């Protein structure tokens, strides 16, 4: 039996938040987690969210792209892949 990537509970929480179909930044994911997950599950720290996003992206479960915020800055947004 082929094994997929090992996903932590925080990783599943991030995937669940991304399942609504919107492109979200790590900051957006933290705000959503604070507003919704905290009633059922501890709200992960920002560093945990970004760490999980990196792992999920490497595993091919999340796609990322940079979008301009203003003339000087870009932000990275994430969506689920079809994997």
C-alpha positions in Angstrom: 0.0 0.0 0.0 1.4 3.4 -1.0 1.7 5.9 1.8 0.9 9.6 1.2 2.5 12.4 3.0 2.3 12.5 6.8 -0.1 15.2 7.7 -0.2 16.7 11.2 -3.5 17.8 12.9 -2.4 21.4 12.2 -1.9 20.5 8.5 -5.4 19.0 8.4 -6.8 22.2 10.0 -5.0 24.3 7.3 -6.3 22.1 4.5 -9.8 22.4 6.0 -9.6 26.2 6.1 -8.4 26.2 2.4 -11.2 23.9 1.4 -13.6 26.9 1.2 -12.0 27.6 -2.2 -10.5 31.0 -1.5 -6.9 32.0 -1.9 -5.6 32.8 1.5 -2.3 34.0 2.9 -0.8 32.6 6.1 -2.0 35.7 7.9 -5.6 35.2 6.6 -5.4 31.5 7.7 -4.4 32.6 11.2 -7.3 35.1 11.4 -9.7 32.4 10.2 -8.3 29.9 12.7 -8.6 32.3 15.6 -12.2 33.1 14.6 -13.4 29.5 14.0 -11.1 26.7 15.1 -10.5 27.9 18.6 -14.0 26.7 19.6 -13.0 23.1 18.6 -9.2 23.0 18.4 -6.4 25.1 19.7 -5.5 27.9 17.3 -2.1 27.3 15.8 0.7 30.0 16.0 1.6 31.9 12.8 4.9 30.0 12.7 3.1 26.7 12.8 0.8 27.7 9.9 3.6 28.8 7.7 5.6 25.6 8.5 2.6 23.5 7.6 2.0 25.5 4.4 5.6 24.7 3.3 5.1 21.0 4.0 1.8 20.9 2.3 3.2 22.7 -0.7 6.2 20.3 -0.9 3.7 17.4 -0.8 1.8 18.9 -3.7 -1.4 19.4 -1.7 -1.3 23.2 -1.7 -0.4 25.6 -4.6 1.2 28.9 -3.8 1.6 32.1 -5.8 2.7 35.7 -5.1 0.3 38.6 -5.6 1.3 42.3 -5.5 0.1 44.2 -2.4 1.6 47.5 -3.5 4.6 48.8 -5.4 7.0 47.5 -2.8 5.5 44.3 -1.4 4.0 41.0 -2.5 2.2 38.4 -0.5 2.0 34.7 -1.0 -1.4 33.1 -1.2 -2.3 29.4 -1.1 -5.0 27.2 -2.6 -5.7 23.5 -2.5 -4.6 21.4 -5.5 -6.5 18.6 -7.0 -4.2 16.0 -5.4 
